[in-house]
Amino acid sequence: MRPISKFSINQFRGITDLTLDGLGDINILVGDNNVGKTSILEAICCWHAPQDINNIVMLARTRIEAYLDRTLNITFDAFYSLFPYSKMNDEKYIDLSITFNNNTHSMMIRGGIEKRIMQVAPHKNFEIDNEMLYLREINEEVEEVDIECFVGVMSLDKNTIEICVRSDGYRYREITNPFIEMHYVSPGHHLIYRNITRGTMYFNKDILKLIKLFDNEIIDYGLEMNILNKRPIEMIHHKKLGVVPVFTFGDGLKRVLTLARYIVQAKNGVLLIDEIDTSIHVSILTEIFQWFIRACKKFNVQVFASTHSLEALKCLTDIAIQDKQSDLVVFKIEHYNENFFAKRYSEEKLGFIINEMGQDVR
Protein backbone atom coordinates (compact mmCIF):
# COMPACT_ATOMS: atom_id res chain seq x y z
CA MET A 1 0.00 0.00 0.00
CA ARG A 2 3.04 2.26 0.11
CA PRO A 3 4.15 3.26 -3.43
CA ILE A 4 5.80 6.52 -2.24
CA SER A 5 8.53 6.00 0.39
CA LYS A 6 10.25 9.41 0.23
CA PHE A 7 9.38 12.85 -1.07
CA SER A 8 11.43 16.05 -1.31
CA ILE A 9 10.53 19.65 -2.12
CA ASN A 10 13.58 21.56 -3.26
CA GLN A 11 11.45 24.51 -4.44
CA PHE A 12 7.65 24.86 -4.54
CA ARG A 13 5.59 27.92 -3.60
CA GLY A 14 7.35 29.23 -0.47
CA ILE A 15 8.79 25.87 0.60
CA THR A 16 12.47 25.01 0.13
CA ASP A 17 14.59 22.02 1.12
CA LEU A 18 11.94 19.91 2.87
CA THR A 19 12.03 16.09 2.90
CA LEU A 20 9.44 13.60 4.15
CA ASP A 21 11.19 10.26 4.65
CA GLY A 22 9.96 6.98 6.11
CA LEU A 23 6.45 7.40 4.74
CA GLY A 24 3.66 5.09 5.85
CA ASP A 25 0.31 3.85 4.55
CA ILE A 26 -1.48 6.78 6.21
CA ASN A 27 0.55 10.01 6.43
CA ILE A 28 -0.87 12.92 8.41
CA LEU A 29 0.51 16.47 8.19
CA VAL A 30 0.09 18.76 11.20
CA GLY A 31 1.45 22.18 12.07
CA ASP A 32 0.54 25.82 12.49
CA ASN A 33 -1.58 27.74 10.01
CA ASN A 34 0.27 28.89 6.91
CA VAL A 35 3.19 26.55 7.56
CA GLY A 36 2.78 24.82 4.18
CA LYS A 37 0.66 21.68 4.76
CA THR A 38 -1.60 22.33 1.76
CA SER A 39 1.40 23.25 -0.39
CA ILE A 40 3.01 19.90 0.46
CA LEU A 41 -0.11 18.05 -0.70
CA GLU A 42 -0.12 20.09 -3.91
CA ALA A 43 3.57 19.37 -4.49
CA ILE A 44 2.91 15.64 -4.14
CA CYS A 45 0.00 15.98 -6.58
CA CYS A 46 2.41 17.29 -9.23
CA TRP A 47 3.53 13.66 -9.57
CA HIS A 48 0.15 12.61 -10.92
CA ALA A 49 1.46 13.57 -14.37
CA PRO A 50 4.88 15.22 -13.93
CA GLN A 51 5.45 15.85 -17.63
CA ASP A 52 1.99 17.14 -18.52
CA ILE A 53 1.45 20.86 -17.94
CA ASN A 54 -2.33 20.28 -17.94
CA ASN A 55 -1.95 18.47 -14.59
CA ILE A 56 -0.13 21.43 -13.04
CA VAL A 57 -2.66 23.98 -14.33
CA MET A 58 -5.62 21.95 -13.06
CA LEU A 59 -3.86 21.44 -9.72
CA ALA A 60 -3.53 25.22 -9.39
CA ARG A 61 -7.31 25.54 -9.81
CA THR A 62 -8.06 23.58 -6.62
CA ARG A 63 -7.56 26.65 -4.39
CA ILE A 64 -9.72 28.91 -6.57
CA GLU A 65 -12.65 26.66 -7.49
CA ALA A 66 -15.15 29.07 -5.91
CA TYR A 67 -13.79 32.02 -7.92
CA LEU A 68 -13.37 30.57 -11.41
CA ASP A 69 -16.02 32.77 -13.00
CA ARG A 70 -14.66 36.06 -11.64
CA THR A 71 -11.94 36.80 -14.23
CA LEU A 72 -10.63 35.07 -17.32
CA ASN A 73 -7.03 34.88 -16.17
CA ILE A 74 -7.58 33.70 -12.59
CA THR A 75 -6.43 30.18 -13.53
CA PHE A 76 -3.21 31.65 -14.88
CA ASP A 77 -2.73 33.68 -11.69
CA ALA A 78 -3.21 30.52 -9.63
CA PHE A 79 -0.69 28.64 -11.79
CA TYR A 80 1.85 31.45 -11.43
CA SER A 81 1.44 31.37 -7.64
CA LEU A 82 2.79 27.79 -7.54
CA PHE A 83 6.23 29.29 -8.07
CA PRO A 84 8.19 31.07 -5.34
CA TYR A 85 7.67 34.82 -5.29
CA SER A 86 10.19 36.86 -7.28
CA LYS A 87 10.28 39.79 -9.63
CA MET A 88 8.16 39.40 -12.75
CA ASN A 89 11.15 39.18 -15.09
CA ASP A 90 13.08 36.66 -12.99
CA GLU A 91 13.13 33.02 -14.04
CA LYS A 92 10.88 30.88 -11.86
CA TYR A 93 11.19 27.19 -11.13
CA ILE A 94 9.66 24.24 -9.30
CA ASP A 95 12.01 21.44 -8.24
CA LEU A 96 10.77 18.15 -6.73
CA SER A 97 11.97 14.58 -6.24
CA ILE A 98 10.27 11.35 -5.20
CA THR A 99 11.09 7.72 -4.42
CA PHE A 100 8.30 5.70 -5.97
CA ASN A 101 8.26 1.88 -6.11
CA ASN A 102 11.93 1.92 -5.06
CA ASN A 103 12.94 4.19 -7.95
CA THR A 104 13.92 7.83 -7.44
CA HIS A 105 12.68 10.45 -9.93
CA SER A 106 13.10 14.20 -10.23
CA MET A 107 10.97 16.83 -11.94
CA MET A 108 11.43 20.51 -12.66
CA ILE A 109 9.43 23.30 -14.26
CA ARG A 110 11.44 26.33 -15.27
CA GLY A 111 10.48 29.46 -17.19
CA GLY A 112 9.22 33.03 -17.17
CA ILE A 113 6.65 35.47 -18.53
CA GLU A 114 6.71 36.68 -22.12
CA LYS A 115 4.21 37.79 -24.74
CA ARG A 116 3.48 35.56 -27.70
CA ILE A 117 1.22 35.90 -30.73
CA MET A 118 -1.50 33.29 -30.27
CA GLN A 119 -4.65 32.38 -32.18
CA VAL A 120 -7.90 33.25 -30.41
CA ALA A 121 -11.35 32.07 -31.40
CA PRO A 122 -13.67 35.07 -31.92
CA HIS A 123 -16.73 35.74 -29.81
CA LYS A 124 -19.94 34.72 -31.51
CA ASN A 125 -21.72 37.64 -33.18
CA PHE A 126 -25.24 37.62 -34.53
CA GLU A 127 -27.33 39.74 -36.85
CA ILE A 128 -31.08 39.87 -37.38
CA ASP A 129 -32.35 38.37 -40.62
CA ASN A 130 -35.36 40.62 -41.23
CA GLU A 131 -36.85 38.41 -43.93
CA MET A 132 -36.69 35.14 -41.95
CA LEU A 133 -37.06 36.88 -38.54
CA TYR A 134 -34.32 35.01 -36.72
CA LEU A 135 -30.80 35.60 -35.42
CA ARG A 136 -28.05 34.52 -37.78
CA GLU A 137 -24.53 33.82 -36.60
CA ILE A 138 -21.81 35.81 -38.34
CA ASN A 139 -18.72 33.78 -39.11
CA GLU A 140 -15.49 35.59 -38.33
CA GLU A 141 -11.90 34.58 -38.89
CA VAL A 142 -9.70 33.47 -36.01
CA GLU A 143 -7.78 36.41 -34.56
CA GLU A 144 -4.09 36.56 -33.76
CA VAL A 145 -3.28 38.62 -30.67
CA ASP A 146 -0.45 39.21 -28.20
CA ILE A 147 -1.07 37.10 -25.09
CA GLU A 148 0.97 37.01 -21.90
CA CYS A 149 2.25 33.46 -21.37
CA PHE A 150 4.43 31.44 -19.06
CA VAL A 151 7.04 29.97 -21.39
CA GLY A 152 9.68 27.47 -20.37
CA VAL A 153 10.51 23.78 -20.03
CA MET A 154 9.22 20.86 -18.00
CA SER A 155 11.48 17.91 -17.24
CA LEU A 156 11.04 14.43 -15.78
CA ASP A 157 14.42 12.86 -15.01
CA LYS A 158 16.34 13.40 -18.28
CA ASN A 159 13.31 14.01 -20.52
CA THR A 160 12.54 17.67 -21.24
CA ILE A 161 9.66 19.28 -23.14
CA GLU A 162 8.79 22.90 -23.92
CA ILE A 163 5.67 24.39 -22.29
CA CYS A 164 3.50 27.45 -22.80
CA VAL A 165 0.70 28.37 -20.39
CA ARG A 166 -1.66 31.05 -21.70
CA SER A 167 -3.25 33.79 -19.57
CA ASP A 168 -6.42 34.26 -21.65
CA GLY A 169 -8.69 31.63 -20.11
CA TYR A 170 -7.56 28.83 -22.45
CA ARG A 171 -9.21 25.52 -21.47
CA TYR A 172 -6.77 22.74 -20.58
CA ARG A 173 -7.54 19.07 -21.15
CA GLU A 174 -7.97 16.25 -18.64
CA ILE A 175 -5.09 13.90 -17.84
CA THR A 176 -5.38 10.55 -19.62
CA ASN A 177 -2.08 8.79 -18.83
CA PRO A 178 -1.01 9.40 -15.21
CA PHE A 179 2.48 8.64 -13.91
CA ILE A 180 0.98 7.83 -10.48
CA GLU A 181 -2.76 7.29 -9.98
CA MET A 182 -3.48 10.19 -7.66
CA HIS A 183 -6.53 12.18 -6.54
CA TYR A 184 -6.76 15.38 -4.50
CA VAL A 185 -9.69 16.24 -2.21
CA SER A 186 -9.84 19.86 -1.08
CA PRO A 187 -11.75 21.03 2.04
CA GLY A 188 -14.65 22.23 -0.12
CA HIS A 189 -14.58 19.39 -2.65
CA HIS A 190 -17.89 17.92 -1.48
CA LEU A 191 -19.62 21.29 -1.96
CA ILE A 192 -18.52 21.86 -5.57
CA TYR A 193 -18.36 18.51 -7.35
CA ARG A 194 -21.28 16.43 -8.51
CA ASN A 195 -21.47 12.64 -8.83
CA ILE A 196 -20.18 12.18 -5.27
CA THR A 197 -21.84 8.74 -5.06
CA ARG A 198 -19.82 7.47 -8.04
CA GLY A 199 -18.03 4.24 -7.16
CA THR A 200 -19.55 3.94 -3.67
CA MET A 201 -21.43 0.75 -4.63
CA TYR A 202 -18.20 -1.12 -3.82
CA PHE A 203 -19.04 -0.71 -0.13
CA ASN A 204 -22.71 0.23 -0.27
CA LYS A 205 -23.64 -1.41 3.06
CA ASP A 206 -20.77 0.32 4.88
CA ILE A 207 -21.65 3.72 3.40
CA LEU A 208 -25.31 3.30 4.32
CA LYS A 209 -24.30 2.64 7.95
CA LEU A 210 -22.09 5.72 7.93
CA ILE A 211 -24.64 8.14 6.48
CA LYS A 212 -27.22 6.82 8.96
CA LEU A 213 -24.92 8.27 11.63
CA PHE A 214 -25.96 11.68 10.29
CA ASP A 215 -29.66 10.77 10.10
CA ASN A 216 -30.92 7.41 11.39
CA GLU A 217 -34.07 7.62 9.26
CA ILE A 218 -32.14 7.31 5.97
CA ILE A 219 -33.14 4.08 4.21
CA ASP A 220 -30.96 4.09 1.09
CA TYR A 221 -29.17 6.32 -1.42
CA GLY A 222 -28.32 6.23 -5.13
CA LEU A 223 -28.99 7.65 -8.56
CA GLU A 224 -32.60 8.33 -9.56
CA MET A 225 -34.01 9.72 -12.80
CA ASN A 226 -35.07 13.35 -12.49
CA ILE A 227 -38.61 13.52 -13.90
CA LEU A 228 -38.16 17.16 -14.94
CA ASN A 229 -35.05 16.97 -17.14
CA LYS A 230 -34.76 13.18 -17.52
CA ARG A 231 -31.25 13.17 -16.07
CA PRO A 232 -29.93 11.05 -13.18
CA ILE A 233 -29.64 12.83 -9.85
CA GLU A 234 -28.24 11.60 -6.52
CA MET A 235 -31.05 10.96 -4.08
CA ILE A 236 -31.58 9.86 -0.49
CA HIS A 237 -34.47 7.57 0.50
CA HIS A 238 -35.77 8.82 3.84
CA LYS A 239 -38.52 7.47 6.12
CA LYS A 240 -40.18 10.84 6.65
CA LEU A 241 -38.99 13.00 3.76
CA GLY A 242 -39.41 10.43 1.01
CA VAL A 243 -36.96 10.54 -1.89
CA VAL A 244 -34.97 13.80 -1.75
CA PRO A 245 -31.73 15.06 -3.37
CA VAL A 246 -28.43 14.43 -1.57
CA PHE A 247 -27.63 18.16 -1.63
CA THR A 248 -30.48 18.86 0.81
CA PHE A 249 -28.52 17.10 3.58
CA GLY A 250 -25.61 18.42 5.63
CA ASP A 251 -21.99 18.74 4.60
CA GLY A 252 -20.80 15.81 6.73
CA LEU A 253 -22.85 13.29 4.79
CA LYS A 254 -21.64 14.70 1.46
CA ARG A 255 -18.05 14.62 2.73
CA VAL A 256 -18.26 10.90 3.54
CA LEU A 257 -19.69 10.12 0.09
CA THR A 258 -16.91 12.18 -1.50
CA LEU A 259 -14.19 10.32 0.39
CA ALA A 260 -15.72 6.99 -0.61
CA ARG A 261 -15.76 7.98 -4.26
CA TYR A 262 -12.12 9.03 -4.34
CA ILE A 263 -10.85 5.98 -2.45
CA VAL A 264 -12.24 3.88 -5.29
CA GLN A 265 -10.78 6.15 -7.97
CA ALA A 266 -7.35 6.13 -6.29
CA LYS A 267 -7.15 2.32 -6.33
CA ASN A 268 -3.49 1.16 -6.22
CA GLY A 269 -2.43 4.80 -6.01
CA VAL A 270 -2.43 7.84 -3.76
CA LEU A 271 -5.19 9.91 -2.15
CA LEU A 272 -4.43 13.47 -0.97
CA ILE A 273 -6.90 15.03 1.48
CA ASP A 274 -6.67 18.58 2.77
CA GLU A 275 -8.25 18.75 6.25
CA ILE A 276 -9.41 15.15 6.50
CA ASP A 277 -11.91 15.85 9.31
CA THR A 278 -13.75 18.67 7.47
CA SER A 279 -17.50 18.74 8.26
CA ILE A 280 -17.36 15.54 10.39
CA HIS A 281 -18.40 15.97 14.04
CA VAL A 282 -16.03 14.63 16.69
CA SER A 283 -18.75 12.31 18.04
CA ILE A 284 -18.62 10.07 14.94
CA LEU A 285 -14.95 10.42 13.98
CA THR A 286 -14.11 6.92 15.21
CA GLU A 287 -16.72 5.17 13.05
CA ILE A 288 -15.82 7.25 9.99
CA PHE A 289 -12.05 6.79 10.34
CA GLN A 290 -12.31 3.05 11.09
CA TRP A 291 -14.17 2.59 7.81
CA PHE A 292 -11.78 4.97 6.00
CA ILE A 293 -8.65 3.02 7.00
CA ARG A 294 -10.28 -0.33 6.11
CA ALA A 295 -11.40 1.01 2.72
CA CYS A 296 -7.96 2.39 1.88
CA LYS A 297 -6.44 -0.98 2.76
CA LYS A 298 -9.01 -2.78 0.58
CA PHE A 299 -8.25 -0.61 -2.46
CA ASN A 300 -4.50 -0.40 -1.79
CA VAL A 301 -4.49 3.38 -1.40
CA GLN A 302 -1.69 5.35 0.24
CA VAL A 303 -2.99 8.48 2.00
CA PHE A 304 -1.50 11.92 2.62
CA ALA A 305 -3.78 14.17 4.65
CA SER A 306 -3.66 17.30 6.77
CA THR A 307 -5.57 18.19 9.93
CA HIS A 308 -5.73 20.88 12.63
CA SER A 309 -7.82 18.72 14.95
CA LEU A 310 -6.26 17.06 17.99
CA GLU A 311 -9.39 14.87 18.27
CA ALA A 312 -8.93 13.64 14.69
CA LEU A 313 -5.23 13.00 15.28
CA LYS A 314 -5.88 11.06 18.49
CA CYS A 315 -8.67 9.07 16.85
CA LEU A 316 -6.54 8.05 13.85
CA THR A 317 -3.64 7.12 16.14
CA ASP A 318 -5.78 4.92 18.42
CA ILE A 319 -7.33 3.13 15.42
CA ALA A 320 -3.92 2.48 13.83
CA ILE A 321 -2.49 1.12 17.11
CA GLN A 322 -5.45 -1.26 17.52
CA ASP A 323 -5.40 -2.29 13.86
CA LYS A 324 -1.74 -3.47 13.92
CA GLN A 325 -1.73 -3.76 10.10
CA SER A 326 -2.08 -0.08 9.21
CA ASP A 327 1.10 1.97 9.31
CA LEU A 328 0.28 5.55 10.36
CA VAL A 329 2.94 8.27 10.38
CA VAL A 330 2.52 11.90 11.47
CA PHE A 331 4.77 14.71 10.26
CA LYS A 332 4.77 17.99 12.15
CA ILE A 333 5.75 20.73 9.71
CA GLU A 334 7.69 23.62 11.22
CA HIS A 335 9.16 26.80 9.76
CA TYR A 336 11.96 28.80 11.37
CA ASN A 337 13.98 31.60 9.75
CA GLU A 338 13.01 30.56 6.21
CA ASN A 339 13.96 26.92 6.92
CA PHE A 340 11.42 24.10 6.84
CA PHE A 341 11.48 20.97 9.01
CA ALA A 342 9.36 17.81 9.19
CA LYS A 343 9.40 16.03 12.56
CA ARG A 344 8.29 12.41 12.16
CA TYR A 345 6.17 10.50 14.72
CA SER A 346 5.31 6.81 14.47
CA GLU A 347 1.87 5.72 15.68
CA GLU A 348 3.35 4.15 18.84
CA LYS A 349 5.35 7.27 19.77
CA LEU A 350 2.40 9.52 18.94
CA GLY A 351 0.07 7.37 21.05
CA PHE A 352 2.43 7.63 24.02
CA ILE A 353 2.77 11.43 23.67
CA ILE A 354 -0.97 12.05 23.32
CA ASN A 355 -2.48 9.38 25.59
CA GLU A 356 0.19 8.93 28.28
CA MET A 357 1.77 12.38 28.47
CA GLY A 358 -1.28 14.37 27.40
CA GLN A 359 0.78 16.58 25.09
CA ASP A 360 -0.39 18.29 21.92
CA VAL A 361 1.93 17.60 18.97
CA ARG A 362 0.10 19.85 16.55
C-alpha positions in Angstrom: 0.0 0.0 0.0 3.0 2.3 0.1 4.1 3.3 -3.4 5.8 6.5 -2.2 8.5 6.0 0.4 10.3 9.4 0.2 9.4 12.8 -1.1 11.4 16.0 -1.3 10.5 19.6 -2.1 13.6 21.6 -3.3 11.4 24.5 -4.4 7.7 24.9 -4.5 5.6 27.9 -3.6 7.3 29.2 -0.5 8.8 25.9 0.6 12.5 25.0 0.1 14.6 22.0 1.1 11.9 19.9 2.9 12.0 16.1 2.9 9.4 13.6 4.1 11.2 10.3 4.7 10.0 7.0 6.1 6.5 7.4 4.7 3.7 5.1 5.9 0.3 3.9 4.6 -1.5 6.8 6.2 0.5 10.0 6.4 -0.9 12.9 8.4 0.5 16.5 8.2 0.1 18.8 11.2 1.5 22.2 12.1 0.5 25.8 12.5 -1.6 27.7 10.0 0.3 28.9 6.9 3.2 26.5 7.6 2.8 24.8 4.2 0.7 21.7 4.8 -1.6 22.3 1.8 1.4 23.2 -0.4 3.0 19.9 0.5 -0.1 18.0 -0.7 -0.1 20.1 -3.9 3.6 19.4 -4.5 2.9 15.6 -4.1 0.0 16.0 -6.6 2.4 17.3 -9.2 3.5 13.7 -9.6 0.1 12.6 -10.9 1.5 13.6 -14.4 4.9 15.2 -13.9 5.5 15.9 -17.6 2.0 17.1 -18.5 1.4 20.9 -17.9 -2.3 20.3 -17.9 -1.9 18.5 -14.6 -0.1 21.4 -13.0 -2.7 24.0 -14.3 -5.6 22.0 -13.1 -3.9 21.4 -9.7 -3.5 25.2 -9.4 -7.3 25.5 -9.8 -8.1 23.6 -6.6 -7.6 26.7 -4.4 -9.7 28.9 -6.6 -12.7 26.7 -7.5 -15.2 29.1 -5.9 -13.8 32.0 -7.9 -13.4 30.6 -11.4 -16.0 32.8 -13.0 -14.7 36.1 -11.6 -11.9 36.8 -14.2 -10.6 35.1 -17.3 -7.0 34.9 -16.2 -7.6 33.7 -12.6 -6.4 30.2 -13.5 -3.2 31.6 -14.9 -2.7 33.7 -11.7 -3.2 30.5 -9.6 -0.7 28.6 -11.8 1.8 31.5 -11.4 1.4 31.4 -7.6 2.8 27.8 -7.5 6.2 29.3 -8.1 8.2 31.1 -5.3 7.7 34.8 -5.3 10.2 36.9 -7.3 10.3 39.8 -9.6 8.2 39.4 -12.7 11.1 39.2 -15.1 13.1 36.7 -13.0 13.1 33.0 -14.0 10.9 30.9 -11.9 11.2 27.2 -11.1 9.7 24.2 -9.3 12.0 21.4 -8.2 10.8 18.2 -6.7 12.0 14.6 -6.2 10.3 11.3 -5.2 11.1 7.7 -4.4 8.3 5.7 -6.0 8.3 1.9 -6.1 11.9 1.9 -5.1 12.9 4.2 -8.0 13.9 7.8 -7.4 12.7 10.4 -9.9 13.1 14.2 -10.2 11.0 16.8 -11.9 11.4 20.5 -12.7 9.4 23.3 -14.3 11.4 26.3 -15.3 10.5 29.5 -17.2 9.2 33.0 -17.2 6.7 35.5 -18.5 6.7 36.7 -22.1 4.2 37.8 -24.7 3.5 35.6 -27.7 1.2 35.9 -30.7 -1.5 33.3 -30.3 -4.6 32.4 -32.2 -7.9 33.2 -30.4 -11.4 32.1 -31.4 -13.7 35.1 -31.9 -16.7 35.7 -29.8 -19.9 34.7 -31.5 -21.7 37.6 -33.2 -25.2 37.6 -34.5 -27.3 39.7 -36.9 -31.1 39.9 -37.4 -32.4 38.4 -40.6 -35.4 40.6 -41.2 -36.8 38.4 -43.9 -36.7 35.1 -41.9 -37.1 36.9 -38.5 -34.3 35.0 -36.7 -30.8 35.6 -35.4 -28.1 34.5 -37.8 -24.5 33.8 -36.6 -21.8 35.8 -38.3 -18.7 33.8 -39.1 -15.5 35.6 -38.3 -11.9 34.6 -38.9 -9.7 33.5 -36.0 -7.8 36.4 -34.6 -4.1 36.6 -33.8 -3.3 38.6 -30.7 -0.5 39.2 -28.2 -1.1 37.1 -25.1 1.0 37.0 -21.9 2.2 33.5 -21.4 4.4 31.4 -19.1 7.0 30.0 -21.4 9.7 27.5 -20.4 10.5 23.8 -20.0 9.2 20.9 -18.0 11.5 17.9 -17.2 11.0 14.4 -15.8 14.4 12.9 -15.0 16.3 13.4 -18.3 13.3 14.0 -20.5 12.5 17.7 -21.2 9.7 19.3 -23.1 8.8 22.9 -23.9 5.7 24.4 -22.3 3.5 27.5 -22.8 0.7 28.4 -20.4 -1.7 31.1 -21.7 -3.2 33.8 -19.6 -6.4 34.3 -21.6 -8.7 31.6 -20.1 -7.6 28.8 -22.4 -9.2 25.5 -21.5 -6.8 22.7 -20.6 -7.5 19.1 -21.1 -8.0 16.3 -18.6 -5.1 13.9 -17.8 -5.4 10.5 -19.6 -2.1 8.8 -18.8 -1.0 9.4 -15.2 2.5 8.6 -13.9 1.0 7.8 -10.5 -2.8 7.3 -10.0 -3.5 10.2 -7.7 -6.5 12.2 -6.5 -6.8 15.4 -4.5 -9.7 16.2 -2.2 -9.8 19.9 -1.1 -11.7 21.0 2.0 -14.6 22.2 -0.1 -14.6 19.4 -2.7 -17.9 17.9 -1.5 -19.6 21.3 -2.0 -18.5 21.9 -5.6 -18.4 18.5 -7.4 -21.3 16.4 -8.5 -21.5 12.6 -8.8 -20.2 12.2 -5.3 -21.8 8.7 -5.1 -19.8 7.5 -8.0 -18.0 4.2 -7.2 -19.5 3.9 -3.7 -21.4 0.7 -4.6 -18.2 -1.1 -3.8 -19.0 -0.7 -0.1 -22.7 0.2 -0.3 -23.6 -1.4 3.1 -20.8 0.3 4.9 -21.7 3.7 3.4 -25.3 3.3 4.3 -24.3 2.6 7.9 -22.1 5.7 7.9 -24.6 8.1 6.5 -27.2 6.8 9.0 -24.9 8.3 11.6 -26.0 11.7 10.3 -29.7 10.8 10.1 -30.9 7.4 11.4 -34.1 7.6 9.3 -32.1 7.3 6.0 -33.1 4.1 4.2 -31.0 4.1 1.1 -29.2 6.3 -1.4 -28.3 6.2 -5.1 -29.0 7.7 -8.6 -32.6 8.3 -9.6 -34.0 9.7 -12.8 -35.1 13.3 -12.5 -38.6 13.5 -13.9 -38.2 17.2 -14.9 -35.0 17.0 -17.1 -34.8 13.2 -17.5 -31.3 13.2 -16.1 -29.9 11.1 -13.2 -29.6 12.8 -9.9 -28.2 11.6 -6.5 -31.0 11.0 -4.1 -31.6 9.9 -0.5 -34.5 7.6 0.5 -35.8 8.8 3.8 -38.5 7.5 6.1 -40.2 10.8 6.6 -39.0 13.0 3.8 -39.4 10.4 1.0 -37.0 10.5 -1.9 -35.0 13.8 -1.7 -31.7 15.1 -3.4 -28.4 14.4 -1.6 -27.6 18.2 -1.6 -30.5 18.9 0.8 -28.5 17.1 3.6 -25.6 18.4 5.6 -22.0 18.7 4.6 -20.8 15.8 6.7 -22.9 13.3 4.8 -21.6 14.7 1.5 -18.0 14.6 2.7 -18.3 10.9 3.5 -19.7 10.1 0.1 -16.9 12.2 -1.5 -14.2 10.3 0.4 -15.7 7.0 -0.6 -15.8 8.0 -4.3 -12.1 9.0 -4.3 -10.9 6.0 -2.4 -12.2 3.9 -5.3 -10.8 6.2 -8.0 -7.4 6.1 -6.3 -7.1 2.3 -6.3 -3.5 1.2 -6.2 -2.4 4.8 -6.0 -2.4 7.8 -3.8 -5.2 9.9 -2.2 -4.4 13.5 -1.0 -6.9 15.0 1.5 -6.7 18.6 2.8 -8.3 18.8 6.2 -9.4 15.1 6.5 -11.9 15.8 9.3 -13.8 18.7 7.5 -17.5 18.7 8.3 -17.4 15.5 10.4 -18.4 16.0 14.0 -16.0 14.6 16.7 -18.7 12.3 18.0 -18.6 10.1 14.9 -15.0 10.4 14.0 -14.1 6.9 15.2 -16.7 5.2 13.1 -15.8 7.3 10.0 -12.1 6.8 10.3 -12.3 3.1 11.1 -14.2 2.6 7.8 -11.8 5.0 6.0 -8.7 3.0 7.0 -10.3 -0.3 6.1 -11.4 1.0 2.7 -8.0 2.4 1.9 -6.4 -1.0 2.8 -9.0 -2.8 0.6 -8.2 -0.6 -2.5 -4.5 -0.4 -1.8 -4.5 3.4 -1.4 -1.7 5.4 0.2 -3.0 8.5 2.0 -1.5 11.9 2.6 -3.8 14.2 4.7 -3.7 17.3 6.8 -5.6 18.2 9.9 -5.7 20.9 12.6 -7.8 18.7 15.0 -6.3 17.1 18.0 -9.4 14.9 18.3 -8.9 13.6 14.7 -5.2 13.0 15.3 -5.9 11.1 18.5 -8.7 9.1 16.9 -6.5 8.1 13.8 -3.6 7.1 16.1 -5.8 4.9 18.4 -7.3 3.1 15.4 -3.9 2.5 13.8 -2.5 1.1 17.1 -5.4 -1.3 17.5 -5.4 -2.3 13.9 -1.7 -3.5 13.9 -1.7 -3.8 10.1 -2.1 -0.1 9.2 1.1 2.0 9.3 0.3 5.6 10.4 2.9 8.3 10.4 2.5 11.9 11.5 4.8 14.7 10.3 4.8 18.0 12.2 5.7 20.7 9.7 7.7 23.6 11.2 9.2 26.8 9.8 12.0 28.8 11.4 14.0 31.6 9.8 13.0 30.6 6.2 14.0 26.9 6.9 11.4 24.1 6.8 11.5 21.0 9.0 9.4 17.8 9.2 9.4 16.0 12.6 8.3 12.4 12.2 6.2 10.5 14.7 5.3 6.8 14.5 1.9 5.7 15.7 3.4 4.2 18.8 5.3 7.3 19.8 2.4 9.5 18.9 0.1 7.4 21.0 2.4 7.6 24.0 2.8 11.4 23.7 -1.0 12.1 23.3 -2.5 9.4 25.6 0.2 8.9 28.3 1.8 12.4 28.5 -1.3 14.4 27.4 0.8 16.6 25.1 -0.4 18.3 21.9 1.9 17.6 19.0 0.1 19.9 16.5 
